[in-house]
């Protein structure tokens, strides 16, 4: 169970525990100065509470040094555990650490995000870091709340909606948040009421495929008032024209993702990700059409390439998906079309194009440019 805040996590864990008598509920919290608090409950009774201090009080150290050993020990005491991660700890981090530490002795049924639906849209648009907004005690964590939430909505198979009873819930904002979550995570089981918990099934391969940079997955049907617009462009994009268009493309959209073929880095598959106010581009390596072999290519990349293979350009091309409300598909299409290279520019080659994003560099690790 991942979350941005303790109250949503507590409420969702309690709802899950109510439907699973005898299950152990294990809650971890990371406080200031590297202090980790672990509490273990069974049928509503807390029978274990421990504090420890980590030399490096970061989120990944919390998982590796406390969460994994605690789960390994408690699995011997009970066959079923509901694990509540510290706020802002990514589920993917925990799942991979647990699998590495415990191997086949561990079966992960579901990976769940707990969140307050009336707050989700504001959290996506929060331009502060997780630390600045008070979601984590780690000053070095420069992710935004929206980046965390989007990562969880992609990786997790379930969402349990919580309504922490601190302030009255705005019914309109709650309903709008529910629709937004369904648009952003169409694969997930979304539980709107604690009395009717429905969980998805964890499949690591599918979860990882959804998180591949540049991959595009869209809902079969939109969840009004939100919609997702997908645009494809065959020719390379002019880097300066695309740089200017990027702000207009992202304006008012909750989530922008996909991959671009840009003339300043024609051999490179550039992924684009925008969550709320932050956009970043990442050089993920050469296009598959330009490789003699495919070491390290994920199944998701191979599937995307096969589905979008062009007889002349191969998998090279631009595919962008934009999710928001009040989107004009024709306007977005025209904006991208204007970024395409003209016949004259195509004939001139790519050597003369500027590289405003600084991504056309050979590297063994992905290069990232943030806007």
Residue pairs with C-beta under 8 A, 6 or more apart in sequence:
1 9
1 12
1 13
1 16
1 82
1 83
1 84
1 85
1 112
1 113
1 114
1 160
2 9
2 85
2 89
2 90
2 91
2 94
2 111
2 112
2 113
2 114
2 152
2 156
3 9
3 12
3 84
3 85
3 87
3 113
3 114
3 115
4 87
4 88
4 115
4 123
4 130
4 135
4 145
4 148
4 149
5 87
5 116
5 135
5 164
6 29
6 87
7 116
7 162
7 164
7 166
8 114
8 115
8 116
8 162
8 164
9 27
9 84
9 85
9 87
9 114
9 162
10 27
10 84
11 114
11 162
11 163
11 164
11 194
12 112
12 114
12 160
12 162
12 194
13 25
13 27
13 82
13 84
13 114
14 25
14 194
15 160
15 194
15 195
15 197
16 23
16 25
16 82
16 112
16 160
16 197
17 23
17 25
17 41
17 43
17 44
17 82
18 194
19 197
20 80
20 82
21 43
22 42
22 43
22 78
22 80
23 42
23 78
23 80
23 81
23 82
24 40
24 41
24 42
24 74
24 77
24 78
24 80
24 81
24 82
25 40
25 41
25 42
25 81
25 82
25 84
26 38
26 39
26 40
26 70
26 71
26 74
26 81
26 82
26 83
26 84
27 38
27 39
27 40
27 41
27 84
28 36
28 37
28 38
28 62
28 66
28 67
28 70
28 84
28 85
28 86
29 36
29 37
29 86
29 87
30 36
30 57
30 59
30 62
30 86
30 89
30 136
30 137
30 138
31 37
31 137
32 57
32 137
33 53
33 57
34 53
34 54
34 55
34 56
34 57
35 51
35 52
35 53
35 54
35 57
36 51
36 52
36 53
36 54
36 57
36 62
36 66
36 86
37 49
37 50
37 51
38 48
38 49
38 50
38 51
38 52
38 66
38 70
39 46
39 48
39 49
40 46
40 47
40 48
40 49
40 70
40 74
41 47
42 78
52 66
54 61
54 62
54 65
54 66
55 61
57 137
57 138
58 138
58 140
59 86
59 88
59 89
59 90
59 93
59 136
59 138
59 141
60 93
60 97
62 86
62 89
63 85
63 89
63 93
63 94
63 97
64 97
64 101
67 83
67 85
67 94
67 97
67 98
68 97
68 98
68 101
68 102
69 101
71 81
71 83
71 98
71 102
71 106
72 101
72 102
74 81
75 81
75 102
75 105
75 106
83 94
85 91
85 94
86 136
87 135
87 136
88 130
88 135
88 136
88 141
88 143
88 148
90 148
90 151
90 152
90 155
91 111
91 113
91 152
91 155
91 156
92 151
92 155
92 207
92 208
92 211
95 108
95 111
95 155
95 202
95 204
95 207
98 106
98 108
99 106
99 108
99 204
108 202
108 204
109 199
109 201
109 202
110 157
110 158
110 199
110 200
110 201
110 202
111 155
111 156
111 157
111 158
111 202
111 207
112 156
112 157
112 158
112 159
112 160
112 199
113 149
113 152
113 153
113 156
113 158
113 159
113 160
113 188
114 159
114 160
114 161
114 162
115 149
115 159
115 161
115 162
115 181
116 161
116 162
116 163
116 164
116 177
117 161
117 163
117 173
117 174
117 175
117 177
117 178
117 180
117 181
117 192
118 163
118 169
118 170
118 173
118 174
118 176
118 177
119 177
120 149
120 177
120 180
120 181
121 173
121 176
121 177
121 180
121 254
123 145
123 146
123 149
124 145
124 146
124 149
124 150
124 254
124 255
124 275
124 276
125 146
125 254
125 276
125 277
126 133
126 144
126 145
126 146
126 276
127 144
127 276
127 277
127 278
128 144
128 145
129 141
129 142
129 143
129 144
130 136
130 138
130 141
130 143
130 144
130 145
130 148
131 137
131 138
131 139
131 140
131 141
131 142
133 145
135 145
135 148
144 275
144 276
144 277
144 278
146 275
146 276
146 277
146 278
147 275
147 278
149 275
150 184
150 255
150 275
151 211
153 159
153 181
153 184
153 185
153 188
154 185
154 207
154 210
154 211
155 207
155 208
155 210
155 211
156 185
156 188
156 207
157 187
157 188
157 189
157 199
157 200
157 201
157 202
157 203
157 207
158 188
158 189
158 190
158 191
158 198
158 199
158 200
159 181
159 185
159 188
159 189
159 190
159 191
160 191
160 194
160 197
161 178
161 181
161 190
161 191
161 192
161 193
162 194
163 169
163 174
176 225
178 190
178 192
179 223
179 224
179 225
179 226
180 223
180 226
180 254
181 188
181 190
182 190
182 219
182 223
183 219
183 222
183 223
183 226
183 227
183 228
183 323
184 254
184 255
184 323
186 217
186 218
186 219
186 220
186 223
187 200
187 206
187 210
187 217
188 200
189 198
189 199
189 200
191 197
191 198
191 199
205 299
208 298
208 300
209 215
209 298
209 299
209 300
209 303
210 217
210 300
212 298
212 300
212 301
213 259
213 271
213 273
213 282
213 284
213 366
214 257
214 258
214 259
214 269
214 270
214 271
214 272
214 282
214 284
214 301
214 304
215 257
215 300
215 301
215 304
216 230
216 257
216 258
216 259
216 304
216 319
216 320
216 321
218 228
218 230
218 321
219 228
222 228
225 325
225 326
226 254
226 323
226 324
226 325
227 323
227 324
227 325
227 327
228 321
228 322
228 323
229 321
229 322
229 323
229 327
229 329
229 332
230 319
230 320
230 321
230 322
231 318
231 319
231 320
231 321
231 322
231 329
231 332
231 333
231 336
232 308
232 317
232 318
232 319
233 261
233 317
233 318
233 336
233 337
233 339
233 340
234 310
234 313
234 317
234 318
234 340
235 261
235 340
235 341
235 346
236 261
236 262
236 263
236 266
236 316
236 340
236 341
236 346
236 350
237 260
237 261
237 262
237 263
237 318
237 336
237 339
237 340
237 341
238 263
238 339
238 340
238 341
238 345
238 353
239 262
239 263
239 264
239 353
239 354
239 355
239 356
239 357
240 354
240 356
241 338
241 339
242 260
242 262
242 339
243 356
243 357
245 335
245 336
245 338
245 339
246 279
246 371
248 335
249 256
249 320
249 322
249 332
249 335
249 336
250 256
250 274
250 279
252 324
252 325
252 326
252 327
253 274
253 322
253 323
253 324
253 327
254 275
254 276
254 323
254 324
255 274
255 275
255 321
255 322
255 323
255 324
256 272
256 273
256 274
256 275
256 279
256 320
256 321
256 322
256 323
257 271
257 272
257 273
257 274
257 320
257 321
258 271
258 272
258 318
258 319
258 320
258 321
259 269
259 270
259 271
259 272
259 284
259 304
259 318
259 319
259 320
260 270
260 272
260 281
260 318
260 320
261 269
261 270
261 287
261 313
261 316
261 317
261 318
262 268
262 270
262 357
262 359
263 341
263 345
263 350
263 353
264 350
264 353
264 354
264 355
264 356
264 357
264 359
264 360
265 283
265 355
265 357
265 359
265 360
266 316
266 350
267 286
267 287
267 290
268 283
268 284
268 285
268 286
268 287
268 359
268 360
269 283
269 284
269 285
269 286
269 287
269 315
269 316
270 281
270 282
270 283
270 284
270 357
270 359
271 281
271 282
271 284
272 279
272 280
272 281
272 320
273 279
273 280
273 281
273 282
274 280
278 370
278 371
279 370
279 371
280 368
280 369
280 370
280 371
281 357
281 359
281 368
281 369
281 371
282 359
282 366
282 367
282 368
282 369
283 359
283 360
283 361
283 363
283 366
283 367
283 368
284 366
285 296
285 366
287 305
287 314
287 315
287 316
288 294
288 297
288 301
288 302
288 305
288 314
288 315
289 305
289 313
289 314
289 315
289 316
290 314
290 316
291 297
294 302
304 315
304 319
305 314
305 315
308 315
308 317
308 319
309 315
310 316
310 317
318 336
320 336
322 332
357 369
358 367
358 369
359 367
359 369
361 367
